Amino acid sequence: MEKEQWGRKIRAFRKLKGYTQIELAGKLGISLTLLGEIERENREPSRELVEKICDTLSISVNEMKNL
């Protein structure tokens, strides 16, 4: 089974919704470094963080998965 590419999808939706990395990291309560590592696919986000990101961006996890 192929590894989910959350970083690419998170970056795409973040930009689509008009957030900078700094703004999104602040809303999520995580460091800019962590968000950058996730978006570059250097770090896998937890399921809870994926759900929090989706809530913040007003999308469903299924929308994120199906990008």
mmCIF file of the N, C-alpha and C atoms, coordinates in Angstrom:
data_MODEL
# 
_entry.id   MODEL 
# 
loop_
_atom_site.group_PDB 
_atom_site.id 
_atom_site.type_symbol 
_atom_site.label_atom_id 
_atom_site.label_alt_id 
_atom_site.label_comp_id 
_atom_site.label_asym_id 
_atom_site.label_entity_id 
_atom_site.label_seq_id 
_atom_site.pdbx_PDB_ins_code 
_atom_site.Cartn_x 
_atom_site.Cartn_y 
_atom_site.Cartn_z 
_atom_site.occupancy 
_atom_site.B_iso_or_equiv 
_atom_site.pdbx_formal_charge 
_atom_site.auth_seq_id 
_atom_site.auth_comp_id 
_atom_site.auth_asym_id 
_atom_site.auth_atom_id 
_atom_site.pdbx_PDB_model_num 
ATOM 1   N N  . MET A 1 1  ? 0.852   -1.193 0.000  1.00 0.00 ? 1  MET A N  1 
ATOM 2   C CA . MET A 1 1  ? 0.000   0.000  0.000  1.00 0.00 ? 1  MET A CA 1 
ATOM 3   C C  . MET A 1 1  ? 0.891   1.246  0.000  1.00 0.00 ? 1  MET A C  1 
ATOM 4   N N  . GLU A 1 2  ? 0.537   2.208  -0.832 1.00 0.00 ? 2  GLU A N  1 
ATOM 5   C CA . GLU A 1 2  ? 1.326   3.429  -0.952 1.00 0.00 ? 2  GLU A CA 1 
ATOM 6   C C  . GLU A 1 2  ? 1.113   4.337  0.251  1.00 0.00 ? 2  GLU A C  1 
ATOM 7   N N  . LYS A 1 3  ? 2.198   4.933  0.698  1.00 0.00 ? 3  LYS A N  1 
ATOM 8   C CA . LYS A 1 3  ? 2.148   5.873  1.820  1.00 0.00 ? 3  LYS A CA 1 
ATOM 9   C C  . LYS A 1 3  ? 1.362   7.123  1.407  1.00 0.00 ? 3  LYS A C  1 
ATOM 10  N N  . GLU A 1 4  ? 0.479   7.559  2.290  1.00 0.00 ? 4  GLU A N  1 
ATOM 11  C CA . GLU A 1 4  ? -0.323  8.767  2.028  1.00 0.00 ? 4  GLU A CA 1 
ATOM 12  C C  . GLU A 1 4  ? 0.603   9.982  1.972  1.00 0.00 ? 4  GLU A C  1 
ATOM 13  N N  . GLN A 1 5  ? 0.442   10.803 0.970  1.00 0.00 ? 5  GLN A N  1 
ATOM 14  C CA . GLN A 1 5  ? 1.288   11.986 0.816  1.00 0.00 ? 5  GLN A CA 1 
ATOM 15  C C  . GLN A 1 5  ? 0.573   13.207 1.385  1.00 0.00 ? 5  GLN A C  1 
ATOM 16  N N  . TRP A 1 6  ? 0.506   13.252 2.712  1.00 0.00 ? 6  TRP A N  1 
ATOM 17  C CA . TRP A 1 6  ? -0.207  14.329 3.388  1.00 0.00 ? 6  TRP A CA 1 
ATOM 18  C C  . TRP A 1 6  ? 0.411   15.694 3.120  1.00 0.00 ? 6  TRP A C  1 
ATOM 19  N N  . GLY A 1 7  ? 1.723   15.768 3.111  1.00 0.00 ? 7  GLY A N  1 
ATOM 20  C CA . GLY A 1 7  ? 2.394   17.065 2.980  1.00 0.00 ? 7  GLY A CA 1 
ATOM 21  C C  . GLY A 1 7  ? 2.004   17.809 1.726  1.00 0.00 ? 7  GLY A C  1 
ATOM 22  N N  . ARG A 1 8  ? 2.030   17.124 0.606  1.00 0.00 ? 8  ARG A N  1 
ATOM 23  C CA . ARG A 1 8  ? 1.671   17.732 -0.678 1.00 0.00 ? 8  ARG A CA 1 
ATOM 24  C C  . ARG A 1 8  ? 0.221   18.215 -0.648 1.00 0.00 ? 8  ARG A C  1 
ATOM 25  N N  . LYS A 1 9  ? -0.638  17.414 -0.052 1.00 0.00 ? 9  LYS A N  1 
ATOM 26  C CA . LYS A 1 9  ? -2.065  17.747 0.009  1.00 0.00 ? 9  LYS A CA 1 
ATOM 27  C C  . LYS A 1 9  ? -2.321  18.905 0.968  1.00 0.00 ? 9  LYS A C  1 
ATOM 28  N N  . ILE A 1 10 ? -1.653  18.884 2.110  1.00 0.00 ? 10 ILE A N  1 
ATOM 29  C CA . ILE A 1 10 ? -1.808  19.974 3.081  1.00 0.00 ? 10 ILE A CA 1 
ATOM 30  C C  . ILE A 1 10 ? -1.351  21.292 2.459  1.00 0.00 ? 10 ILE A C  1 
ATOM 31  N N  . ARG A 1 11 ? -0.206  21.275 1.790  1.00 0.00 ? 11 ARG A N  1 
ATOM 32  C CA . ARG A 1 11 ? 0.302   22.490 1.146  1.00 0.00 ? 11 ARG A CA 1 
ATOM 33  C C  . ARG A 1 11 ? -0.693  23.010 0.111  1.00 0.00 ? 11 ARG A C  1 
ATOM 34  N N  . ALA A 1 12 ? -1.246  22.118 -0.712 1.00 0.00 ? 12 ALA A N  1 
ATOM 35  C CA . ALA A 1 12 ? -2.175  22.527 -1.762 1.00 0.00 ? 12 ALA A CA 1 
ATOM 36  C C  . ALA A 1 12 ? -3.423  23.178 -1.167 1.00 0.00 ? 12 ALA A C  1 
ATOM 37  N N  . PHE A 1 13 ? -4.018  22.559 -0.155 1.00 0.00 ? 13 PHE A N  1 
ATOM 38  C CA . PHE A 1 13 ? -5.219  23.130 0.456  1.00 0.00 ? 13 PHE A CA 1 
ATOM 39  C C  . PHE A 1 13 ? -4.900  24.405 1.235  1.00 0.00 ? 13 PHE A C  1 
ATOM 40  N N  . ARG A 1 14 ? -3.744  24.462 1.873  1.00 0.00 ? 14 ARG A N  1 
ATOM 41  C CA . ARG A 1 14 ? -3.349  25.675 2.600  1.00 0.00 ? 14 ARG A CA 1 
ATOM 42  C C  . ARG A 1 14 ? -3.292  26.856 1.638  1.00 0.00 ? 14 ARG A C  1 
ATOM 43  N N  . LYS A 1 15 ? -2.657  26.645 0.496  1.00 0.00 ? 15 LYS A N  1 
ATOM 44  C CA . LYS A 1 15 ? -2.540  27.719 -0.489 1.00 0.00 ? 15 LYS A CA 1 
ATOM 45  C C  . LYS A 1 15 ? -3.901  28.063 -1.090 1.00 0.00 ? 15 LYS A C  1 
ATOM 46  N N  . LEU A 1 16 ? -4.707  27.044 -1.359 1.00 0.00 ? 16 LEU A N  1 
ATOM 47  C CA . LEU A 1 16 ? -6.041  27.265 -1.911 1.00 0.00 ? 16 LEU A CA 1 
ATOM 48  C C  . LEU A 1 16 ? -6.900  28.114 -0.977 1.00 0.00 ? 16 LEU A C  1 
ATOM 49  N N  . LYS A 1 17 ? -6.740  27.899 0.328  1.00 0.00 ? 17 LYS A N  1 
ATOM 50  C CA . LYS A 1 17 ? -7.526  28.632 1.321  1.00 0.00 ? 17 LYS A CA 1 
ATOM 51  C C  . LYS A 1 17 ? -6.892  29.967 1.701  1.00 0.00 ? 17 LYS A C  1 
ATOM 52  N N  . GLY A 1 18 ? -5.703  30.269 1.138  1.00 0.00 ? 18 GLY A N  1 
ATOM 53  C CA . GLY A 1 18 ? -5.093  31.576 1.333  1.00 0.00 ? 18 GLY A CA 1 
ATOM 54  C C  . GLY A 1 18 ? -4.282  31.748 2.609  1.00 0.00 ? 18 GLY A C  1 
ATOM 55  N N  . TYR A 1 19 ? -3.844  30.640 3.212  1.00 0.00 ? 19 TYR A N  1 
ATOM 56  C CA . TYR A 1 19 ? -3.033  30.709 4.430  1.00 0.00 ? 19 TYR A CA 1 
ATOM 57  C C  . TYR A 1 19 ? -1.554  30.652 4.092  1.00 0.00 ? 19 TYR A C  1 
ATOM 58  N N  . THR A 1 20 ? -0.751  31.411 4.828  1.00 0.00 ? 20 THR A N  1 
ATOM 59  C CA . THR A 1 20 ? 0.701   31.226 4.776  1.00 0.00 ? 20 THR A CA 1 
ATOM 60  C C  . THR A 1 20 ? 1.042   30.105 5.752  1.00 0.00 ? 20 THR A C  1 
ATOM 61  N N  . GLN A 1 21 ? 2.246   29.592 5.670  1.00 0.00 ? 21 GLN A N  1 
ATOM 62  C CA . GLN A 1 21 ? 2.672   28.576 6.636  1.00 0.00 ? 21 GLN A CA 1 
ATOM 63  C C  . GLN A 1 21 ? 2.624   29.141 8.054  1.00 0.00 ? 21 GLN A C  1 
ATOM 64  N N  . ILE A 1 22 ? 3.051   30.379 8.217  1.00 0.00 ? 22 ILE A N  1 
ATOM 65  C CA . ILE A 1 22 ? 3.071   30.998 9.550  1.00 0.00 ? 22 ILE A CA 1 
ATOM 66  C C  . ILE A 1 22 ? 1.654   31.093 10.116 1.00 0.00 ? 22 ILE A C  1 
ATOM 67  N N  . GLU A 1 23 ? 0.709   31.526 9.289  1.00 0.00 ? 23 GLU A N  1 
ATOM 68  C CA . GLU A 1 23 ? -0.680  31.653 9.748  1.00 0.00 ? 23 GLU A CA 1 
ATOM 69  C C  . GLU A 1 23 ? -1.268  30.303 10.143 1.00 0.00 ? 23 GLU A C  1 
ATOM 70  N N  . LEU A 1 24 ? -1.073  29.290 9.300  1.00 0.00 ? 24 LEU A N  1 
ATOM 71  C CA . LEU A 1 24 ? -1.649  27.975 9.587  1.00 0.00 ? 24 LEU A CA 1 
ATOM 72  C C  . LEU A 1 24 ? -1.000  27.352 10.816 1.00 0.00 ? 24 LEU A C  1 
ATOM 73  N N  . ALA A 1 25 ? 0.305   27.435 10.906 1.00 0.00 ? 25 ALA A N  1 
ATOM 74  C CA . ALA A 1 25 ? 0.997   26.886 12.082 1.00 0.00 ? 25 ALA A CA 1 
ATOM 75  C C  . ALA A 1 25 ? 0.480   27.552 13.354 1.00 0.00 ? 25 ALA A C  1 
ATOM 76  N N  . GLY A 1 26 ? 0.283   28.867 13.319 1.00 0.00 ? 26 GLY A N  1 
ATOM 77  C CA . GLY A 1 26 ? -0.237  29.597 14.476 1.00 0.00 ? 26 GLY A CA 1 
ATOM 78  C C  . GLY A 1 26 ? -1.631  29.138 14.863 1.00 0.00 ? 26 GLY A C  1 
ATOM 79  N N  . LYS A 1 27 ? -2.510  28.967 13.879 1.00 0.00 ? 27 LYS A N  1 
ATOM 80  C CA . LYS A 1 27 ? -3.869  28.504 14.159 1.00 0.00 ? 27 LYS A CA 1 
ATOM 81  C C  . LYS A 1 27 ? -3.874  27.083 14.722 1.00 0.00 ? 27 LYS A C  1 
ATOM 82  N N  . LEU A 1 28 ? -2.912  26.270 14.291 1.00 0.00 ? 28 LEU A N  1 
ATOM 83  C CA . LEU A 1 28 ? -2.836  24.877 14.743 1.00 0.00 ? 28 LEU A CA 1 
ATOM 84  C C  . LEU A 1 28 ? -2.119  24.735 16.080 1.00 0.00 ? 28 LEU A C  1 
ATOM 85  N N  . GLY A 1 29 ? -1.375  25.769 16.463 1.00 0.00 ? 29 GLY A N  1 
ATOM 86  C CA . GLY A 1 29 ? -0.605  25.694 17.702 1.00 0.00 ? 29 GLY A CA 1 
ATOM 87  C C  . GLY A 1 29 ? 0.620   24.804 17.577 1.00 0.00 ? 29 GLY A C  1 
ATOM 88  N N  . ILE A 1 30 ? 1.183   24.774 16.360 1.00 0.00 ? 30 ILE A N  1 
ATOM 89  C CA . ILE A 1 30 ? 2.407   23.997 16.129 1.00 0.00 ? 30 ILE A CA 1 
ATOM 90  C C  . ILE A 1 30 ? 3.478   24.946 15.594 1.00 0.00 ? 30 ILE A C  1 
ATOM 91  N N  . SER A 1 31 ? 4.705   24.473 15.584 1.00 0.00 ? 31 SER A N  1 
ATOM 92  C CA . SER A 1 31 ? 5.788   25.317 15.096 1.00 0.00 ? 31 SER A CA 1 
ATOM 93  C C  . SER A 1 31 ? 5.793   25.380 13.568 1.00 0.00 ? 31 SER A C  1 
ATOM 94  N N  . LEU A 1 32 ? 6.316   26.470 13.061 1.00 0.00 ? 32 LEU A N  1 
ATOM 95  C CA . LEU A 1 32 ? 6.496   26.624 11.626 1.00 0.00 ? 32 LEU A CA 1 
ATOM 96  C C  . LEU A 1 32 ? 7.405   25.528 11.093 1.00 0.00 ? 32 LEU A C  1 
ATOM 97  N N  . THR A 1 33 ? 8.406   25.175 11.870 1.00 0.00 ? 33 THR A N  1 
ATOM 98  C CA . THR A 1 33 ? 9.341   24.113 11.482 1.00 0.00 ? 33 THR A CA 1 
ATOM 99  C C  . THR A 1 33 ? 8.612   22.796 11.275 1.00 0.00 ? 33 THR A C  1 
ATOM 100 N N  . LEU A 1 34 ? 7.737   22.445 12.213 1.00 0.00 ? 34 LEU A N  1 
ATOM 101 C CA . LEU A 1 34 ? 6.991   21.184 12.098 1.00 0.00 ? 34 LEU A CA 1 
ATOM 102 C C  . LEU A 1 34 ? 6.112   21.194 10.855 1.00 0.00 ? 34 LEU A C  1 
ATOM 103 N N  . LEU A 1 35 ? 5.382   22.285 10.624 1.00 0.00 ? 35 LEU A N  1 
ATOM 104 C CA . LEU A 1 35 ? 4.524   22.353 9.438  1.00 0.00 ? 35 LEU A CA 1 
ATOM 105 C C  . LEU A 1 35 ? 5.358   22.247 8.171  1.00 0.00 ? 35 LEU A C  1 
ATOM 106 N N  . GLY A 1 36 ? 6.485   22.917 8.132  1.00 0.00 ? 36 GLY A N  1 
ATOM 107 C CA . GLY A 1 36 ? 7.361   22.840 6.963  1.00 0.00 ? 36 GLY A CA 1 
ATOM 108 C C  . GLY A 1 36 ? 7.858   21.426 6.712  1.00 0.00 ? 36 GLY A C  1 
ATOM 109 N N  . GLU A 1 37 ? 8.231   20.719 7.781  1.00 0.00 ? 37 GLU A N  1 
ATOM 110 C CA . GLU A 1 37 ? 8.701   19.338 7.637  1.00 0.00 ? 37 GLU A CA 1 
ATOM 111 C C  . GLU A 1 37 ? 7.587   18.438 7.111  1.00 0.00 ? 37 GLU A C  1 
ATOM 112 N N  . ILE A 1 38 ? 6.380   18.665 7.579  1.00 0.00 ? 38 ILE A N  1 
ATOM 113 C CA . ILE A 1 38 ? 5.237   17.874 7.106  1.00 0.00 ? 38 ILE A CA 1 
ATOM 114 C C  . ILE A 1 38 ? 4.978   18.157 5.634  1.00 0.00 ? 38 ILE A C  1 
ATOM 115 N N  . GLU A 1 39 ? 4.961   19.430 5.260  1.00 0.00 ? 39 GLU A N  1 
ATOM 116 C CA . GLU A 1 39 ? 4.692   19.786 3.860  1.00 0.00 ? 39 GLU A CA 1 
ATOM 117 C C  . GLU A 1 39 ? 5.774   19.286 2.913  1.00 0.00 ? 39 GLU A C  1 
ATOM 118 N N  . ARG A 1 40 ? 7.007   19.177 3.386  1.00 0.00 ? 40 ARG A N  1 
ATOM 119 C CA . ARG A 1 40 ? 8.093   18.668 2.547  1.00 0.00 ? 40 ARG A CA 1 
ATOM 120 C C  . ARG A 1 40 ? 8.175   17.141 2.580  1.00 0.00 ? 40 ARG A C  1 
ATOM 121 N N  . GLU A 1 41 ? 7.215   16.501 3.263  1.00 0.00 ? 41 GLU A N  1 
ATOM 122 C CA . GLU A 1 41 ? 7.159   15.037 3.371  1.00 0.00 ? 41 GLU A CA 1 
ATOM 123 C C  . GLU A 1 41 ? 8.326   14.457 4.164  1.00 0.00 ? 41 GLU A C  1 
ATOM 124 N N  . ASN A 1 42 ? 8.953   15.268 5.020  1.00 0.00 ? 42 ASN A N  1 
ATOM 125 C CA . ASN A 1 42 ? 10.031  14.781 5.875  1.00 0.00 ? 42 ASN A CA 1 
ATOM 126 C C  . ASN A 1 42 ? 9.502   14.228 7.182  1.00 0.00 ? 42 ASN A C  1 
ATOM 127 N N  . ARG A 1 43 ? 8.229   14.515 7.456  1.00 0.00 ? 43 ARG A N  1 
ATOM 128 C CA . ARG A 1 43 ? 7.625   14.069 8.708  1.00 0.00 ? 43 ARG A CA 1 
ATOM 129 C C  . ARG A 1 43 ? 6.167   13.729 8.465  1.00 0.00 ? 43 ARG A C  1 
ATOM 130 N N  . GLU A 1 44 ? 5.706   12.647 9.044  1.00 0.00 ? 44 GLU A N  1 
ATOM 131 C CA . GLU A 1 44 ? 4.322   12.187 8.897  1.00 0.00 ? 44 GLU A CA 1 
ATOM 132 C C  . GLU A 1 44 ? 3.470   12.797 10.009 1.00 0.00 ? 44 GLU A C  1 
ATOM 133 N N  . PRO A 1 45 ? 2.379   13.481 9.666  1.00 0.00 ? 45 PRO A N  1 
ATOM 134 C CA . PRO A 1 45 ? 1.520   14.054 10.718 1.00 0.00 ? 45 PRO A CA 1 
ATOM 135 C C  . PRO A 1 45 ? 0.702   12.960 11.401 1.00 0.00 ? 45 PRO A C  1 
ATOM 136 N N  . SER A 1 46 ? 0.374   13.171 12.661 1.00 0.00 ? 46 SER A N  1 
ATOM 137 C CA . SER A 1 46 ? -0.488  12.226 13.366 1.00 0.00 ? 46 SER A CA 1 
ATOM 138 C C  . SER A 1 46 ? -1.906  12.348 12.811 1.00 0.00 ? 46 SER A C  1 
ATOM 139 N N  . ARG A 1 47 ? -2.692  11.333 13.051 1.00 0.00 ? 47 ARG A N  1 
ATOM 140 C CA . ARG A 1 47 ? -4.094  11.356 12.610 1.00 0.00 ? 47 ARG A CA 1 
ATOM 141 C C  . ARG A 1 47 ? -4.816  12.556 13.232 1.00 0.00 ? 47 ARG A C  1 
ATOM 142 N N  . GLU A 1 48 ? -4.528  12.823 14.504 1.00 0.00 ? 48 GLU A N  1 
ATOM 143 C CA . GLU A 1 48 ? -5.160  13.948 15.190 1.00 0.00 ? 48 GLU A CA 1 
ATOM 144 C C  . GLU A 1 48 ? -4.790  15.280 14.536 1.00 0.00 ? 48 GLU A C  1 
ATOM 145 N N  . LEU A 1 49 ? -3.524  15.411 14.143 1.00 0.00 ? 49 LEU A N  1 
ATOM 146 C CA . LEU A 1 49 ? -3.095  16.655 13.508 1.00 0.00 ? 49 LEU A CA 1 
ATOM 147 C C  . LEU A 1 49 ? -3.744  16.801 12.136 1.00 0.00 ? 49 LEU A C  1 
ATOM 148 N N  . VAL A 1 50 ? -3.854  15.720 11.384 1.00 0.00 ? 50 VAL A N  1 
ATOM 149 C CA . VAL A 1 50 ? -4.520  15.774 10.077 1.00 0.00 ? 50 VAL A CA 1 
ATOM 150 C C  . VAL A 1 50 ? -5.961  16.254 10.262 1.00 0.00 ? 50 VAL A C  1 
ATOM 151 N N  . GLU A 1 51 ? -6.642  15.714 11.264 1.00 0.00 ? 51 GLU A N  1 
ATOM 152 C CA . GLU A 1 51 ? -8.023  16.120 11.534 1.00 0.00 ? 51 GLU A CA 1 
ATOM 153 C C  . GLU A 1 51 ? -8.105  17.597 11.928 1.00 0.00 ? 51 GLU A C  1 
ATOM 154 N N  . LYS A 1 52 ? -7.157  18.054 12.735 1.00 0.00 ? 52 LYS A N  1 
ATOM 155 C CA . LYS A 1 52 ? -7.128  19.460 13.153 1.00 0.00 ? 52 LYS A CA 1 
ATOM 156 C C  . LYS A 1 52 ? -6.856  20.378 11.956 1.00 0.00 ? 52 LYS A C  1 
ATOM 157 N N  . ILE A 1 53 ? -5.948  19.969 11.085 1.00 0.00 ? 53 ILE A N  1 
ATOM 158 C CA . ILE A 1 53 ? -5.649  20.747 9.877  1.00 0.00 ? 53 ILE A CA 1 
ATOM 159 C C  . ILE A 1 53 ? -6.902  20.846 9.005  1.00 0.00 ? 53 ILE A C  1 
ATOM 160 N N  . CYS A 1 54 ? -7.581  19.720 8.815  1.00 0.00 ? 54 CYS A N  1 
ATOM 161 C CA . CYS A 1 54 ? -8.796  19.713 7.995  1.00 0.00 ? 54 CYS A CA 1 
ATOM 162 C C  . CYS A 1 54 ? -9.870  20.612 8.599  1.00 0.00 ? 54 CYS A C  1 
ATOM 163 N N  . ASP A 1 55 ? -10.035 20.542 9.914  1.00 0.00 ? 55 ASP A N  1 
ATOM 164 C CA . ASP A 1 55 ? -11.017 21.411 10.579 1.00 0.00 ? 55 ASP A CA 1 
ATOM 165 C C  . ASP A 1 55 ? -10.667 22.878 10.364 1.00 0.00 ? 55 ASP A C  1 
ATOM 166 N N  . THR A 1 56 ? -9.397  23.213 10.526 1.00 0.00 ? 56 THR A N  1 
ATOM 167 C CA . THR A 1 56 ? -8.947  24.594 10.373 1.00 0.00 ? 56 THR A CA 1 
ATOM 168 C C  . THR A 1 56 ? -9.153  25.094 8.948  1.00 0.00 ? 56 THR A C  1 
ATOM 169 N N  . LEU A 1 57 ? -8.932  24.213 7.967  1.00 0.00 ? 57 LEU A N  1 
ATOM 170 C CA . LEU A 1 57 ? -9.090  24.587 6.563  1.00 0.00 ? 57 LEU A CA 1 
ATOM 171 C C  . LEU A 1 57 ? -10.522 24.403 6.065  1.00 0.00 ? 57 LEU A C  1 
ATOM 172 N N  . SER A 1 58 ? -11.421 23.969 6.947  1.00 0.00 ? 58 SER A N  1 
ATOM 173 C CA . SER A 1 58 ? -12.841 23.754 6.611  1.00 0.00 ? 58 SER A CA 1 
ATOM 174 C C  . SER A 1 58 ? -13.036 22.767 5.469  1.00 0.00 ? 58 SER A C  1 
ATOM 175 N N  . ILE A 1 59 ? -12.314 21.662 5.559  1.00 0.00 ? 59 ILE A N  1 
ATOM 176 C CA . ILE A 1 59 ? -12.476 20.570 4.599  1.00 0.00 ? 59 ILE A CA 1 
ATOM 177 C C  . ILE A 1 59 ? -12.583 19.270 5.379  1.00 0.00 ? 59 ILE A C  1 
ATOM 178 N N  . SER A 1 60 ? -13.050 18.227 4.718  1.00 0.00 ? 60 SER A N  1 
ATOM 179 C CA . SER A 1 60 ? -13.129 16.925 5.373  1.00 0.00 ? 60 SER A CA 1 
ATOM 180 C C  . SER A 1 60 ? -11.836 16.155 5.116  1.00 0.00 ? 60 SER A C  1 
ATOM 181 N N  . VAL A 1 61 ? -11.587 15.180 5.955  1.00 0.00 ? 61 VAL A N  1 
ATOM 182 C CA . VAL A 1 61 ? -10.418 14.316 5.774  1.00 0.00 ? 61 VAL A CA 1 
ATOM 183 C C  . VAL A 1 61 ? -10.531 13.606 4.422  1.00 0.00 ? 61 VAL A C  1 
ATOM 184 N N  . ASN A 1 62 ? -11.750 13.221 4.033  1.00 0.00 ? 62 ASN A N  1 
ATOM 185 C CA . ASN A 1 62 ? -11.938 12.551 2.734  1.00 0.00 ? 62 ASN A CA 1 
ATOM 186 C C  . ASN A 1 62 ? -11.565 13.467 1.574  1.00 0.00 ? 62 ASN A C  1 
ATOM 187 N N  . GLU A 1 63 ? -11.909 14.748 1.669  1.00 0.00 ? 63 GLU A N  1 
ATOM 188 C CA . GLU A 1 63 ? -11.503 15.698 0.631  1.00 0.00 ? 63 GLU A CA 1 
ATOM 189 C C  . GLU A 1 63 ? -9.983  15.745 0.511  1.00 0.00 ? 63 GLU A C  1 
ATOM 190 N N  . MET A 1 64 ? -9.330  15.779 1.681  1.00 0.00 ? 64 MET A N  1 
ATOM 191 C CA . MET A 1 64 ? -7.858  15.821 1.709  1.00 0.00 ? 64 MET A CA 1 
ATOM 192 C C  . MET A 1 64 ? -7.296  14.551 1.086  1.00 0.00 ? 64 MET A C  1 
ATOM 193 N N  . LYS A 1 65 ? -7.859  13.406 1.449  1.00 0.00 ? 65 LYS A N  1 
ATOM 194 C CA . LYS A 1 65 ? -7.362  12.127 0.930  1.00 0.00 ? 65 LYS A CA 1 
ATOM 195 C C  . LYS A 1 65 ? -7.529  12.024 -0.570 1.00 0.00 ? 65 LYS A C  1 
ATOM 196 N N  . ASN A 1 66 ? -8.628  12.575 -1.091 1.00 0.00 ? 66 ASN A N  1 
ATOM 197 C CA . ASN A 1 66 ? -8.966  12.398 -2.500 1.00 0.00 ? 66 ASN A CA 1 
ATOM 198 C C  . ASN A 1 66 ? -8.335  13.420 -3.428 1.00 0.00 ? 66 ASN A C  1 
ATOM 199 N N  . LEU A 1 67 ? -7.528  14.321 -2.899 1.00 0.00 ? 67 LEU A N  1 
ATOM 200 C CA . LEU A 1 67 ? -6.871  15.321 -3.747 1.00 0.00 ? 67 LEU A CA 1 
ATOM 201 C C  . LEU A 1 67 ? -5.919  14.650 -4.699 1.00 0.00 ? 67 LEU A C  1 
# 
